[in-house]
Amino acid sequence: MNLSPVKANCTRLILLLALLALPSVADMDMVADINPGPANAYPMFLAPLGRAVCCAAHDDTHGTELWRACSAGAVILKDICPGPEGSDPWLITPDATGDTLYFRANDGRHGIELWRTDGTPDGTMLVKDIRRGKKGSGPLGLTTVGNAVFFCADDGKCGAELWRSDGTRKGTVLVKDIADGPGGSFPHDFKCMGGMLFFCVDDGEHGTELWRSDGTSEGTALVCDICPGAGGSTPQQLAVFNGALYLRANDGVHGSELWTTDGTPEGTRLVKDIRPGSDASGPGYLTACNGRLFFRANDGVHESELWASDGTPEGTCLIKDIKAGPAGSYPGHMAAGDDRVFFIANDDVYGTELWSSDGTTEGTVRLGDIRPGIWSAEPRELTLVGKHLYCSAYTNETGRELWACDIAAGGSPVLLDVRPGVDGADAQALTVAGDRLFFHASDGVNGNELWCVSP
């Protein structure tokens, strides 16, 4: 008996059922042809504003400016720099309420400065000309803490230092000149925890270490000199878990390992020397999920694999040796679900594909094989919307396209094909606004434009 037709019909049925469990292609539409015709709008720096998004997008009349879009269409909010040059909005960041967005832009007169918008033309305005003239203060690292936004800016006097703003000119002030003089301390890697800002900075005395700020000069201070002296511990990968801050740092003895702090010197400690000795385990992609902190690390035996921690040395352990042996599966691009963490990994059998884990060895599994065989689909931008996981992934037959899977049903990834054929739409900048997924892609006809998947 020839079973080939039966197998083919079963495969078609499985694919049909998977498609029915996901938003249909009819629910995926181009929002607007911002730059009409085959030219590219390249919508970037998408940020939610209610159920809409704001983004930087280009048309041949205005250059790259700030646009507001919903599933019904898109409008330019303001021609900040009149003419075809554009203001190049960047680092679009929601405030705590979600009703206001902060961003940096150049209106052609003040240089690159801090701006804000409430999603209307009249409510889109320069916050403050921090550095007078056309050079601009170049705000970076915009991060919301309470009713303020913190950032790094250079006023031309103190260098790149820590600033905060409440959205008004008067309320936009230098927090502290951490490295005295015009050189600047260049604060970076901002993270909010418990109403405080944590960040990394070099004060010229301790090297790059972890600091905290309550928005006042007096309340801005070094948390702990993890690596005593001028060398610095070079903290990175800041993540909040269980009411504490976790990070990667090097104390000069144990190498780059997992640390935690409650914001005080005495509450700052090494969680575990995962790779004993001075060699580093290099924890990365720190992601809190379901009462555990997931990350990848190299213990010197298994190379880079999936680990998790409950904050104690005993509770910090290897979850699974996905790529058996010393090579490592290099888990990355993690996204936290309700009870599972989603990530990519390479098990040396199926290439780099989607995986998920509940924190147990048995519960760490691969989610299908987007690009069959040992070749890697290289999923990127893992994004959760309700019960669906979306990503951008590559196959020879489709190019780089949008894929989705129903995580509640444990389904395999299904293609949402914006540009049928081998070229691919190159879906990027996946952003959630309400219950919708926005992204930019090219269908091969309208150029790179803004798209939306609706429930």
SVG drawing of the C-alpha trace seen along z (x, -y; Angstrom):
<svg xmlns="http://www.w3.org/2000/svg" viewBox="-9 -79 52 81">
<polyline fill="none" stroke="black" stroke-width="0.4" points="0.0,0.0 1.3,-3.4 1.2,-5.7 2.6,-8.8 -0.8,-10.4 -1.9,-9.7 1.2,-11.3 0.8,-14.3 -2.9,-14.7 -2.0,-14.5 0.7,-17.2 -1.8,-19.5 -4.4,-18.9 -1.8,-19.7 -0.8,-22.9 -4.4,-23.9 -5.2,-23.4 -2.2,-25.5 -3.2,-28.3 -6.7,-28.3 -5.3,-28.7 -3.4,-31.9 -4.4,-35.3 -5.1,-34.7 -3.3,-36.5 -6.6,-38.5 -5.8,-40.0 -2.3,-41.1 -2.3,-44.3 -0.1,-47.2 -1.1,-50.1 -0.3,-52.8 1.9,-53.5 3.8,-56.3 6.3,-56.8 4.0,-56.2 4.9,-53.7 8.0,-51.3 10.0,-53.8 10.8,-52.8 9.4,-54.6 11.5,-52.4 9.4,-52.9 11.8,-52.6 11.9,-53.1 8.2,-52.0 6.7,-52.8 3.2,-52.2 0.8,-55.0 -2.4,-53.4 -3.5,-51.0 -1.5,-53.1 2.2,-53.4 4.5,-56.3 7.5,-55.8 10.2,-57.6 9.3,-57.2 10.5,-58.7 8.7,-60.2 10.2,-62.2 8.5,-65.4 9.3,-65.6 12.3,-63.4 12.3,-61.2 9.8,-62.6 7.5,-61.4 4.3,-59.6 1.4,-58.1 -0.3,-55.0 -3.1,-52.6 -4.6,-49.7 -6.6,-52.1 -3.8,-54.3 -0.9,-56.6 -0.5,-60.4 2.6,-62.6 2.4,-64.2 4.6,-67.2 7.1,-68.3 9.7,-69.1 12.4,-70.1 10.5,-71.5 11.6,-70.3 13.0,-67.0 15.9,-66.8 13.8,-65.5 14.4,-65.7 15.4,-62.0 13.4,-61.2 15.1,-58.5 14.8,-56.6 11.1,-57.0 10.2,-56.2 6.8,-56.0 6.4,-57.7 4.9,-55.8 1.3,-56.6 1.7,-55.6 0.1,-58.9 3.3,-60.7 6.3,-59.7 9.8,-61.3 12.3,-61.2 15.3,-63.0 15.1,-65.0 16.8,-67.8 14.6,-70.7 17.5,-72.3 17.8,-75.2 18.5,-73.6 20.5,-70.5 19.6,-67.1 17.5,-67.7 14.8,-66.2 11.2,-66.3 7.8,-65.0 4.5,-64.2 1.0,-63.2 0.1,-61.9 -1.2,-65.2 0.5,-67.9 0.0,-70.6 1.3,-68.3 4.5,-67.5 7.1,-70.0 10.7,-70.7 11.2,-70.1 14.3,-72.1 17.3,-73.4 19.8,-71.9 22.8,-72.9 22.3,-76.3 23.0,-76.4 22.9,-73.9 25.2,-71.3 22.6,-69.9 22.9,-67.9 22.4,-64.6 20.2,-62.8 20.8,-59.1 19.4,-56.3 15.9,-57.7 14.4,-55.8 11.2,-56.4 11.2,-56.4 8.0,-57.5 6.9,-60.7 10.3,-61.6 12.5,-60.5 16.2,-60.1 18.8,-60.4 22.4,-61.2 23.1,-64.6 25.9,-67.0 25.2,-70.7 28.6,-71.8 29.9,-72.5 29.8,-69.4 30.2,-66.8 27.8,-63.8 26.2,-63.5 22.9,-62.4 19.8,-64.5 16.1,-64.2 12.9,-65.8 9.3,-66.0 8.4,-67.1 8.7,-70.8 11.5,-73.2 11.9,-74.2 11.8,-70.6 14.6,-69.5 17.8,-69.6 21.2,-68.2 21.0,-65.6 24.7,-65.5 28.1,-66.2 29.5,-62.8 32.9,-63.3 33.8,-66.9 34.8,-69.0 33.9,-69.0 34.9,-65.4 31.7,-63.8 31.0,-60.4 28.8,-59.0 26.1,-57.2 24.6,-54.2 22.6,-50.9 19.8,-52.6 17.3,-50.4 14.4,-51.4 13.8,-49.4 11.6,-50.4 11.3,-54.1 15.0,-54.5 17.3,-54.7 20.2,-52.3 23.0,-52.8 26.6,-52.3 29.1,-55.1 32.8,-56.0 33.3,-58.8 37.1,-58.9 38.0,-57.4 36.3,-53.9 36.2,-52.9 32.9,-51.9 30.7,-50.7 27.0,-50.5 25.3,-53.7 21.8,-54.7 19.8,-57.9 16.5,-59.2 16.7,-62.2 18.6,-64.5 22.3,-65.3 22.5,-64.1 20.6,-60.9 22.9,-60.0 25.7,-57.8 27.9,-54.7 26.1,-51.5 29.2,-49.4 32.8,-49.4 32.6,-45.8 36.1,-45.9 38.1,-48.2 40.3,-50.7 40.2,-52.5 39.7,-49.4 35.9,-49.1 33.7,-46.0 32.2,-46.9 28.6,-46.0 26.2,-45.0 23.0,-43.2 20.9,-44.9 17.6,-43.0 15.0,-43.3 14.0,-40.0 12.2,-39.4 12.6,-43.0 16.3,-43.0 18.6,-44.0 20.7,-41.4 23.7,-42.1 26.9,-40.8 30.1,-42.2 33.8,-41.4 35.2,-41.9 38.7,-41.1 38.8,-37.8 36.0,-35.6 35.8,-37.0 32.5,-38.2 29.8,-36.5 26.2,-36.9 25.7,-39.5 22.7,-41.0 22.0,-44.1 19.2,-45.7 20.8,-49.1 23.0,-49.2 26.7,-48.3 26.0,-45.6 23.2,-44.2 25.5,-43.7 26.9,-40.2 28.1,-37.6 25.3,-35.1 27.5,-32.3 30.9,-31.7 29.5,-29.7 32.9,-29.2 35.2,-28.8 38.4,-30.9 39.2,-34.1 37.7,-32.9 34.3,-34.4 31.0,-32.6 29.7,-35.7 26.0,-35.6 23.8,-37.2 20.2,-37.7 19.1,-38.0 15.3,-37.4 12.9,-37.1 10.1,-34.5 7.9,-32.5 9.9,-32.9 13.3,-32.3 15.9,-34.4 16.9,-32.8 20.2,-33.5 23.0,-31.9 26.3,-31.2 29.5,-29.2 30.6,-27.1 33.8,-25.9 32.4,-22.4 29.3,-23.0 30.2,-26.2 27.3,-28.7 24.0,-27.0 20.7,-27.8 20.9,-28.5 18.4,-29.8 18.6,-31.2 16.3,-31.9 18.9,-34.3 20.7,-31.7 24.0,-29.8 22.2,-26.5 19.3,-27.6 21.6,-28.7 22.0,-25.9 22.3,-24.6 18.8,-23.9 19.8,-21.8 22.9,-21.0 21.0,-21.6 24.0,-21.1 25.6,-18.1 29.3,-18.4 31.7,-21.4 30.4,-23.4 27.4,-25.2 24.0,-26.0 24.3,-29.8 20.7,-30.6 19.6,-34.1 16.9,-36.6 14.8,-35.6 11.2,-36.6 9.2,-35.9 5.8,-34.3 3.5,-33.6 5.1,-30.3 7.8,-29.7 10.7,-31.6 11.1,-31.6 14.5,-31.8 16.7,-30.7 19.3,-28.0 21.4,-25.7 21.4,-22.0 23.7,-21.1 20.9,-18.9 18.3,-21.4 20.3,-24.6 19.3,-27.8 15.6,-27.5 12.9,-28.5 12.9,-26.9 11.0,-27.3 11.6,-26.3 9.7,-26.0 12.9,-25.8 13.2,-22.0 15.3,-19.8 12.3,-17.9 10.3,-21.1 13.0,-22.7 12.0,-21.9 12.3,-23.0 9.3,-24.6 9.3,-23.1 11.9,-23.4 11.3,-26.5 14.2,-25.8 14.3,-22.0 17.5,-20.2 20.8,-21.5 20.4,-24.9 19.5,-27.7 16.3,-29.8 18.0,-32.4 14.8,-33.7 15.0,-37.3 12.9,-39.7 10.8,-37.2 7.6,-39.0 4.6,-37.9 1.1,-39.1 -1.5,-37.4 -1.2,-33.6 0.9,-34.0 4.7,-34.2 5.9,-36.1 9.4,-36.3 11.3,-37.1 12.9,-34.0 14.6,-32.8 14.2,-29.9 15.5,-29.4 12.0,-29.2 10.6,-32.3 13.5,-34.6 13.2,-36.4 9.5,-36.6 7.2,-36.9 6.4,-33.7 4.0,-32.9 2.9,-30.1 0.1,-29.5 2.0,-28.9 -1.2,-28.0 -1.8,-25.1 1.9,-24.2 1.8,-24.7 4.7,-24.9 5.7,-28.1 3.5,-29.1 4.5,-31.4 2.7,-34.8 3.9,-35.6 4.1,-39.3 6.1,-38.9 5.5,-35.5 8.6,-34.0 12.2,-33.6 13.1,-37.3 11.3,-37.7 9.8,-40.9 12.6,-41.3 10.1,-41.9 11.7,-43.9 11.0,-46.2 8.2,-44.0 6.3,-46.1 3.1,-45.5 0.5,-48.2 -2.6,-47.0 -3.5,-43.6 -1.9,-44.4 1.5,-43.7 3.2,-46.4 6.3,-45.9 7.9,-47.1 8.3,-45.0 8.5,-45.1 5.9,-43.3 7.9,-43.9 5.4,-46.4 5.1,-49.3 8.6,-49.3 9.4,-49.0 6.3,-50.2 4.4,-49.8 2.3,-46.6 0.0,-45.3 -1.4,-42.0 -4.7,-42.4 -6.6,-39.8"/>
</svg>
